């Protein structure tokens, strides 16, 4: 084989790997185990290599729903990941191996709770929970880089990039499954603080509205075609997702929605408890009542958002006023009730002091 001086080195060909199942991975389905071992490999390809017999468990064929046990040896065939996923994996590897002084500075995620099973952080607004479109490193990637010795770190649930507050990360697979089961069975309590313009009716306590996810067909406002959006639909819509939010007025000014002679507006601070965890659920539910969340760049009052961001109002607000404030669950091992609270971050507390002095 000829080697061209100065040319790019030949790419490293993927190799067969054997992975021994540890106790923390025991009991899960083979397909789910492979999804985590083969990050960046399309799901359809994962199922193809299982069906073809290229994946072996203890030297024998296995099906996608096979439950693996501790000590099982899983053969992983050579597979290629997408170029984008490979670049992300290489970038993370370089960050982990680099001297601490040369690493990308990690954001500070205040820890609200931590033990050997899971941890809870107070996520700042503007940070995605995981890497994706246009984002290389989210909360979970940064935590993995900051804790290279941790064998297992996985998101239990998600928060929108623009939302701050309580976020759970499992440190063991058993904890991940238990906590996600609690979410699925609606055994957790998740309450957010949201600020809307206007006086929310105190008797409007239940928003039971089905939602539907769709993609924008063309440009809309500052959004590009193909971006994801959510809207309220009739319950008999073929793609309707039942969604339930409980609303409690924490404080309101009682002033009109339009600014008065002094430039003041009326606001309502709401405690919103979600019984279902749909994409953009709170944002769409409140907007459907004609009172979108202040600062919401997808479903909000865009003119008001620009005004507040410029600081033309009594205080500037450059983000959405939605904060994951309170969370309740049972400990995944002991069953003990856990209650956590994340106070409003400084930028929201400062704006609230101007918008609703009585609530600050």
C-alpha positions as CSV (number, residue, x, y, z in Angstrom):
1,X,0.0,0.0,0.0
2,X,1.3,3.4,-0.9
3,X,1.6,6.1,1.7
4,X,1.3,9.7,0.6
5,X,3.5,12.0,2.6
6,X,1.4,14.7,4.2
7,X,-1.8,12.8,3.4
8,X,-4.5,12.0,5.9
9,X,-3.9,8.8,7.9
10,X,-6.2,5.9,7.0
11,X,-9.2,5.8,9.4
12,X,-9.1,3.2,12.1
13,X,-11.3,0.3,11.2
14,X,-13.8,-0.7,13.9
15,X,-13.0,-4.0,15.8
16,X,-14.9,-6.8,17.4
17,X,-15.3,-6.1,21.2
18,X,-16.4,-8.2,24.1
19,X,-18.1,-6.5,27.0
20,X,-18.8,-8.2,30.3
21,X,-22.1,-7.1,31.9
22,X,-21.7,-5.6,35.3
23,X,-24.2,-5.7,38.2
24,X,-25.5,-2.3,37.4
25,X,-26.4,-3.3,33.8
26,X,-28.0,-6.6,34.8
27,X,-31.6,-7.2,34.1
28,X,-32.0,-4.9,31.2
29,X,-33.0,-5.9,27.6
30,X,-30.2,-6.6,25.2
31,X,-31.4,-3.9,22.7
32,X,-31.3,-1.2,25.5
33,X,-27.9,-2.4,26.6
34,X,-26.6,-2.1,23.0
35,X,-28.0,1.4,22.5
36,X,-25.8,2.6,25.3
37,X,-22.8,0.6,24.2
38,X,-23.1,1.7,20.6
39,X,-23.8,5.4,20.9
40,X,-24.1,7.1,17.5
41,X,-25.2,3.8,15.8
42,X,-28.7,4.1,14.2
43,X,-31.4,2.1,16.1
44,X,-32.3,0.3,12.9
45,X,-28.8,-1.0,12.5
46,X,-28.7,-2.1,16.2
47,X,-31.7,-4.3,15.6
48,X,-30.3,-5.6,12.3
49,X,-27.1,-6.9,13.9
50,X,-29.1,-8.6,16.6
51,X,-31.4,-10.3,14.1
52,X,-28.4,-11.4,11.9
53,X,-26.7,-13.0,14.9
54,X,-23.6,-10.7,14.8
55,X,-24.3,-9.9,18.4
56,X,-23.7,-12.8,20.7
57,X,-24.4,-13.4,24.4
58,X,-22.1,-16.0,26.0
59,X,-21.2,-17.1,22.4
60,X,-24.9,-17.8,21.5
61,X,-27.5,-15.9,19.5
62,X,-29.9,-13.8,21.4
63,X,-33.1,-11.7,20.7
64,X,-33.6,-8.0,21.3
65,X,-35.8,-8.8,24.4
66,X,-33.2,-11.1,26.0
67,X,-32.5,-10.1,29.6
68,X,-28.8,-9.9,30.2
69,X,-27.3,-10.9,33.6
70,X,-24.2,-9.9,35.5
71,X,-21.2,-11.8,34.1
72,X,-22.7,-12.3,30.7
73,X,-20.2,-11.6,27.9
74,X,-21.7,-9.7,24.9
75,X,-19.9,-9.8,21.6
76,X,-20.2,-6.5,19.7
77,X,-19.5,-6.7,16.0
78,X,-17.5,-4.0,14.1
79,X,-19.9,-1.1,13.5
80,X,-19.3,2.4,12.2
81,X,-20.9,5.4,14.0
82,X,-22.0,8.5,12.1
83,X,-19.3,11.0,11.4
84,X,-21.0,13.5,13.6
85,X,-21.3,11.1,16.5
86,X,-17.6,10.1,16.0
87,X,-16.5,13.7,16.1
88,X,-18.4,14.3,19.3
89,X,-16.9,11.1,20.9
90,X,-13.4,12.2,19.9
91,X,-14.0,15.7,21.3
92,X,-15.2,14.3,24.6
93,X,-12.2,11.9,24.8
94,X,-9.8,14.8,24.2
95,X,-11.5,16.9,26.9
96,X,-11.3,14.0,29.4
97,X,-7.6,13.3,28.6
98,X,-6.5,16.9,28.5
99,X,-4.7,18.4,31.5
100,X,-7.3,20.1,33.8
101,X,-5.9,23.6,33.0
102,X,-6.5,23.0,29.2
103,X,-10.0,21.6,29.5
104,X,-13.1,23.4,28.4
105,X,-14.3,25.2,31.5
106,X,-17.2,23.3,32.9
107,X,-20.3,25.2,34.0
108,X,-21.1,25.2,37.7
109,X,-24.1,23.0,38.4
110,X,-25.1,23.4,42.1
111,X,-25.8,20.0,43.6
112,X,-29.1,19.9,45.6
113,X,-28.8,16.2,46.5
114,X,-26.4,13.4,46.0
115,X,-25.8,9.8,47.2
116,X,-24.4,6.7,45.6
117,X,-27.6,6.1,43.6
118,X,-28.5,9.5,42.0
119,X,-27.8,13.2,42.1
120,X,-29.9,16.3,41.6
121,X,-28.5,19.5,40.2
122,X,-29.9,23.0,39.7
123,X,-29.6,23.5,35.9
124,X,-29.0,27.1,34.7
125,X,-31.1,28.4,31.8
126,X,-29.4,28.4,28.4
127,X,-27.7,25.0,28.9
128,X,-29.1,22.0,27.1
129,X,-29.4,18.8,29.1
130,X,-27.6,16.8,26.4
131,X,-25.7,17.4,23.2
132,X,-27.7,17.6,20.0
133,X,-28.4,19.9,17.1
134,X,-25.9,22.7,17.4
135,X,-24.8,21.7,20.9
136,X,-21.7,19.6,21.5
137,X,-21.8,19.4,25.3
138,X,-24.9,19.5,27.5
139,X,-25.2,19.0,31.2
140,X,-24.8,15.2,31.0
141,X,-21.7,15.4,28.8
142,X,-20.1,18.0,31.1
143,X,-20.8,15.9,34.2
144,X,-19.2,12.9,32.6
145,X,-16.1,14.9,31.8
146,X,-16.0,16.3,35.3
147,X,-16.4,12.8,36.8
148,X,-14.4,10.5,34.5
149,X,-14.3,7.9,37.4
150,X,-18.1,7.6,37.4
151,X,-19.0,4.3,35.7
152,X,-22.6,5.4,35.0
153,X,-24.3,8.8,34.6
154,X,-27.6,9.1,32.8
155,X,-30.4,11.7,32.6
156,X,-33.6,10.6,34.4
157,X,-35.7,13.2,32.6
158,X,-35.2,16.4,30.6
159,X,-35.7,20.1,30.8
160,X,-36.0,22.6,28.0
161,X,-32.7,24.4,27.3
162,X,-34.4,27.7,28.3
163,X,-35.8,26.3,31.6
164,X,-33.8,26.4,34.8
165,X,-34.1,24.3,37.9
166,X,-34.2,20.8,39.3
167,X,-32.7,18.0,37.1
168,X,-32.1,14.4,38.1
169,X,-29.2,12.2,37.0
170,X,-28.9,8.5,37.9
171,X,-25.6,7.0,39.0
172,X,-26.8,3.4,38.8
173,X,-29.0,1.7,36.3
174,X,-31.3,0.3,39.0
175,X,-31.9,3.9,40.2
176,X,-32.5,5.1,36.6
177,X,-35.2,2.4,36.1
178,X,-36.8,3.0,39.4
179,X,-37.0,6.8,39.0
180,X,-38.2,6.6,35.4
181,X,-40.9,4.2,36.6
182,X,-42.0,6.7,39.2
183,X,-42.2,9.4,36.5
184,X,-44.2,7.0,34.2
185,X,-46.6,6.1,36.9
186,X,-47.0,9.7,37.9
187,X,-45.7,9.1,41.4
188,X,-43.4,12.1,41.4
189,X,-44.4,15.7,42.1
190,X,-43.0,18.3,39.7
191,X,-43.9,22.0,40.3
192,X,-42.6,24.9,38.2
193,X,-42.7,28.7,38.8
194,X,-43.9,30.6,35.7
195,X,-44.6,34.3,35.2
196,X,-47.3,35.4,32.8
197,X,-48.6,38.8,31.8
198,X,-52.1,39.6,33.2
199,X,-54.3,38.4,36.0
200,X,-54.7,34.7,36.0
201,X,-58.2,33.7,37.1
202,X,-57.9,32.0,40.5
203,X,-60.7,29.6,39.7
204,X,-58.8,28.3,36.6
205,X,-56.9,25.5,38.3
206,X,-56.9,22.6,35.8
207,X,-55.7,22.6,32.2
208,X,-56.7,19.3,30.7
209,X,-55.7,19.8,27.0
210,X,-54.3,17.3,24.5
211,X,-51.1,18.3,22.7
212,X,-49.7,17.5,19.3
213,X,-46.1,17.8,18.1
214,X,-45.4,19.0,14.6
215,X,-42.7,20.6,12.4
216,X,-42.9,24.1,11.0
217,X,-43.6,24.0,7.3
218,X,-41.9,27.3,6.6
219,X,-40.3,30.2,8.4
220,X,-42.3,31.6,11.3
221,X,-41.0,34.6,13.2
222,X,-37.4,33.9,13.9
223,X,-37.8,30.1,13.5
224,X,-36.7,28.1,10.5
225,X,-38.7,25.5,8.6
226,X,-38.5,22.1,10.2
227,X,-38.2,23.3,13.8
228,X,-40.4,21.5,16.3
229,X,-43.5,23.0,17.8
230,X,-46.4,21.8,19.9
231,X,-50.1,22.9,19.8
232,X,-53.3,22.1,21.6
233,X,-55.6,19.8,19.6
234,X,-59.0,18.1,20.2
235,X,-59.0,15.0,22.3
236,X,-60.1,13.0,19.3
237,X,-57.2,14.1,17.2
238,X,-55.4,11.0,15.9
239,X,-52.1,12.2,17.3
240,X,-53.4,13.8,20.5
241,X,-51.3,13.3,23.7
242,X,-53.4,13.7,26.9
243,X,-51.8,16.4,29.0
244,X,-52.7,17.7,32.4
245,X,-51.4,20.7,34.3
246,X,-52.6,22.1,37.6
247,X,-52.3,25.8,38.2
248,X,-52.2,27.8,41.4
249,X,-51.8,31.5,41.6
250,X,-48.9,32.3,43.9
251,X,-49.1,36.1,43.6
252,X,-50.4,38.7,41.2
253,X,-50.4,42.4,40.9
254,X,-54.0,42.9,39.9
255,X,-52.9,45.5,37.4
256,X,-54.1,45.5,33.7
257,X,-52.1,43.6,31.1
258,X,-51.3,46.8,29.1
259,X,-48.7,49.1,30.7
260,X,-50.1,52.0,32.7
261,X,-48.8,55.6,32.7
262,X,-45.8,54.6,34.7
263,X,-44.9,51.7,32.4
264,X,-45.9,49.1,34.8
265,X,-47.7,45.9,33.7
266,X,-49.8,43.4,35.5
267,X,-48.2,40.0,36.1
268,X,-49.2,36.7,37.7
269,X,-46.7,34.3,39.3
270,X,-48.0,30.7,38.9
271,X,-47.2,27.4,40.5
272,X,-47.7,24.8,37.8
273,X,-47.7,21.1,38.7
274,X,-47.5,18.8,35.7
275,X,-49.2,15.4,35.9
276,X,-47.9,14.5,32.4
277,X,-44.5,15.3,31.0
278,X,-45.1,16.4,27.4
279,X,-42.8,18.5,25.4
280,X,-43.3,22.2,26.0
281,X,-46.4,21.3,28.0
282,X,-46.5,24.2,30.4
283,X,-45.5,26.7,27.8
284,X,-48.3,25.6,25.4
285,X,-51.0,25.2,28.0
286,X,-50.5,28.7,29.4
287,X,-50.2,30.3,26.0
288,X,-53.4,28.6,24.9
289,X,-55.2,30.6,27.7
290,X,-53.9,33.8,26.2
291,X,-51.3,34.3,28.9
292,X,-47.9,33.0,27.6
293,X,-44.9,32.8,29.8
294,X,-42.9,36.0,29.9
295,X,-39.7,35.6,27.7
296,X,-41.0,32.5,25.9
297,X,-39.3,32.8,22.4
298,X,-41.5,30.1,20.8
299,X,-45.1,30.7,22.1
300,X,-44.8,34.1,23.8
301,X,-45.4,37.7,23.1
302,X,-42.4,38.5,20.9
303,X,-42.7,42.3,21.0
304,X,-42.9,42.2,24.8
305,X,-39.9,39.8,25.0
306,X,-37.8,42.2,22.9
307,X,-38.9,45.1,25.1
308,X,-37.9,43.3,28.3
309,X,-34.6,42.1,26.8
310,X,-33.7,45.7,25.9
311,X,-34.3,46.7,29.5
312,X,-37.0,49.2,28.5
313,X,-39.3,47.8,31.2
314,X,-38.6,48.4,35.0
315,X,-36.1,45.5,34.8
316,X,-34.5,43.6,32.0
317,X,-35.3,40.0,31.3
318,X,-33.3,38.1,28.7
319,X,-34.7,34.6,29.2
320,X,-37.9,32.7,29.7
321,X,-39.4,32.9,33.2
322,X,-39.9,29.2,33.8
323,X,-38.1,27.4,36.6
324,X,-38.3,23.8,37.9
325,X,-38.9,24.8,41.5
326,X,-40.0,21.8,43.5
327,X,-39.7,18.1,43.2
328,X,-40.9,15.1,45.2
329,X,-40.2,11.4,44.8
330,X,-39.4,8.2,46.7
331,X,-35.8,7.2,47.1
332,X,-35.1,4.5,44.5
333,X,-33.6,2.2,47.2
334,X,-34.9,3.1,50.6
335,X,-38.4,4.3,49.5
336,X,-38.0,7.3,51.8
337,X,-39.8,10.5,50.6
338,X,-37.5,13.1,49.2
339,X,-38.6,16.7,48.7
340,X,-36.3,19.2,47.0
341,X,-36.5,22.9,46.2
342,X,-34.4,25.1,43.9
343,X,-34.8,28.8,44.6
344,X,-35.2,31.2,41.7
345,X,-31.9,32.2,40.1
346,X,-30.8,35.8,40.6
347,X,-31.9,37.1,37.2
348,X,-35.5,35.8,37.7
349,X,-35.6,37.0,41.4
350,X,-34.4,40.5,40.3
351,X,-37.1,40.8,37.6
352,X,-39.8,39.5,40.0
353,X,-38.8,42.2,42.6
354,X,-39.8,44.8,40.0
355,X,-42.8,43.0,38.4
356,X,-44.3,41.7,41.6
357,X,-42.7,43.3,44.7
358,X,-45.1,41.4,47.0
359,X,-43.9,38.0,45.7
360,X,-40.2,38.8,45.9
